[in-house]
């Protein structure tokens, strides 16, 4: 079993940056592909980015390509999402998730003011 805890959310102006972190428990973190998802008010949860277990391959939603960067540090059981050039439409609760299993964090709020 894996427990996931997100942090790093907050209020930022449009054009600004935030770095989200996802702390994972469990010794098997390094074997999981991981991802970030988000859910805006009144909308369905959507995929943002994913990274393979080794970090050698990443994938992004078209809406965040070129602005967000996903990374991980298996030695620290951590995953990150660097978000640059933030837009008002990036406002959402952001969740980390194991891609092959249904383990979710509790989410962290990101609010971008325009």
Beta strands, then each sheet from edge to edge (+ up, - down):
strand 1: 4-7
strand 2: 10-13
strand 3: 18-24
strand 4: 34-39
strand 5: 46-51
strand 6: 58-60
strand 7: 68-73
strand 8: 78-83
strand 9: 92-98
strand 10: 108-113
sheet 1: 1+ 3- 8+ 7-
sheet 2: 2+ 10+ 9- 4+ 5- 6+
end
